Amino acid sequence: MTENNYYYGTGKRKTAIAKVRLYSGEGPVVINGKSMEDYFPRLANRVAVLDPLRITNTLGSFHSMAAVAGGGISAQAEAIRHGLARALVVLNPEYRVTLKKAGLLTRDARVKERKKPGLKRARKAPQYTKR
């Protein structure tokens, strides 16, 4: 496989959208032009990004490039994880069962609830006073 051939997957979480390219061959995970260690200082986020590769036992077999925008740091990590899982399914459809069982192919649709008028937050009402 040449360097221009890659497997593509789009991942989303909250308002974060990640475009992930998966290349064959050992190498680093590059996120927005930075190494994964520089982009995600927290270990939990780095572990979340590598979950699809760890579950499919392909941790040293691929390197990837991800462009991610929107959301916070944790949402971006989970969006990259979702995109990486989708790219692995494009690479080998047999991974679908394993990744689906681990819940990595399902888009986490939970988003922040909007604030309602007359309330302080989405559901918190002002304190009730009787007198």
C-alpha positions as CSV (number, residue, x, y, z in Angstrom):
1,M,0.0,0.0,0.0
2,T,1.4,3.4,-0.9
3,E,1.5,6.4,1.5
4,N,-1.5,8.0,-0.2
5,N,-3.8,5.1,0.5
6,Y,-5.7,5.3,3.7
7,Y,-8.9,4.2,5.4
8,Y,-11.3,7.1,6.5
9,G,-13.7,7.4,9.3
10,T,-15.7,10.3,10.7
11,G,-16.4,10.4,14.4
12,K,-18.7,12.7,16.5
13,R,-19.3,13.4,20.1
14,K,-21.3,16.4,21.5
15,T,-20.1,19.2,19.2
16,A,-16.7,17.7,18.3
17,I,-16.2,16.3,14.8
18,A,-13.1,14.2,14.0
19,K,-11.9,13.2,10.5
20,V,-9.6,10.2,10.9
21,R,-7.2,8.7,8.4
22,L,-5.8,5.3,9.1
23,Y,-2.6,4.3,7.4
24,S,-1.0,0.9,7.4
25,G,2.4,0.6,9.1
26,E,3.7,1.4,12.5
27,G,3.8,5.1,13.4
28,P,2.5,7.8,15.7
29,V,-1.1,9.1,16.1
30,V,-1.0,12.7,14.9
31,I,-3.9,15.0,15.9
32,N,-4.2,18.5,14.3
33,G,-0.5,18.3,13.4
34,K,0.7,17.5,17.0
35,S,1.6,14.2,18.6
36,M,-1.1,12.6,20.7
37,E,1.0,13.1,23.9
38,D,1.2,16.9,23.2
39,Y,-2.5,17.3,22.2
40,F,-3.9,15.2,25.1
41,P,-1.9,15.7,28.3
42,R,-4.3,13.5,30.3
43,L,-3.7,9.8,30.2
44,A,-7.4,9.0,30.2
45,N,-7.9,10.8,26.9
46,R,-4.9,9.0,25.2
47,V,-6.3,5.7,26.4
48,A,-9.7,6.5,25.0
49,V,-8.2,7.3,21.6
50,L,-6.4,4.0,21.4
51,D,-9.3,1.9,22.5
52,P,-10.4,0.7,19.0
53,L,-6.8,-0.4,18.2
54,R,-6.4,-2.2,21.5
55,I,-9.7,-4.0,21.3
56,T,-8.9,-5.3,17.7
57,N,-5.3,-6.2,18.7
58,T,-3.9,-3.9,16.0
59,L,-2.1,-1.5,18.3
60,G,1.3,-1.5,16.5
61,S,0.0,-2.1,13.0
62,F,-1.3,1.3,12.0
63,H,-0.6,5.0,12.3
64,S,-3.3,7.7,11.9
65,M,-3.8,11.3,11.3
66,A,-6.9,13.1,12.8
67,A,-8.3,16.5,12.2
68,V,-10.7,17.4,15.0
69,A,-12.6,20.6,15.7
70,G,-15.3,21.7,18.2
71,G,-16.2,20.6,21.7
72,G,-13.9,20.1,24.6
73,I,-10.8,18.0,25.1
74,S,-12.7,14.9,26.3
75,A,-15.3,15.1,23.6
76,Q,-12.6,15.5,20.9
77,A,-10.9,12.3,22.3
78,E,-14.1,10.4,22.1
79,A,-14.8,11.7,18.6
80,I,-11.4,10.5,17.4
81,R,-12.1,7.1,19.0
82,H,-15.4,6.9,17.1
83,G,-13.7,7.9,13.8
84,L,-10.9,5.4,14.4
85,A,-13.4,2.6,15.0
86,R,-15.3,3.4,11.8
87,A,-12.0,3.5,9.8
88,L,-11.1,0.0,11.2
89,V,-14.5,-1.3,10.0
90,V,-13.7,0.1,6.5
91,L,-10.3,-1.6,6.6
92,N,-11.7,-5.0,7.8
93,P,-15.5,-5.6,8.1
94,E,-14.7,-8.5,10.5
95,Y,-13.8,-6.0,13.2
96,R,-17.4,-4.8,13.2
97,V,-18.7,-7.4,15.6
98,T,-15.9,-6.8,18.1
99,L,-16.1,-3.0,18.0
100,K,-19.9,-3.1,18.1
101,K,-19.9,-5.3,21.2
102,A,-17.5,-2.8,22.9
103,G,-19.9,0.0,22.0
104,L,-17.4,2.0,19.9
105,L,-19.4,2.2,16.7
106,T,-22.5,3.7,18.4
107,R,-22.5,7.5,18.3
108,D,-23.0,8.9,21.8
109,A,-25.9,11.3,21.2
110,R,-25.9,12.9,24.6
111,V,-25.6,16.7,24.4
112,K,-26.1,19.5,26.8
113,E,-29.8,20.4,27.4
114,R,-30.8,23.9,26.6
115,K,-31.6,26.5,29.2
116,K,-35.4,27.2,29.6
117,P,-36.8,30.6,30.1
118,G,-37.7,31.4,33.7
119,L,-35.2,28.8,35.0
120,K,-31.6,29.3,36.2
121,R,-30.3,26.4,34.1
122,A,-31.9,23.7,32.1
123,R,-33.9,22.3,35.0
124,K,-33.0,24.3,38.1
125,A,-35.8,26.6,39.1
126,P,-35.4,29.7,41.4
127,Q,-35.9,28.9,45.1
128,Y,-39.5,29.0,46.2
129,T,-40.4,31.3,49.0
130,K,-43.7,31.0,50.7
131,R,-43.8,34.5,52.3
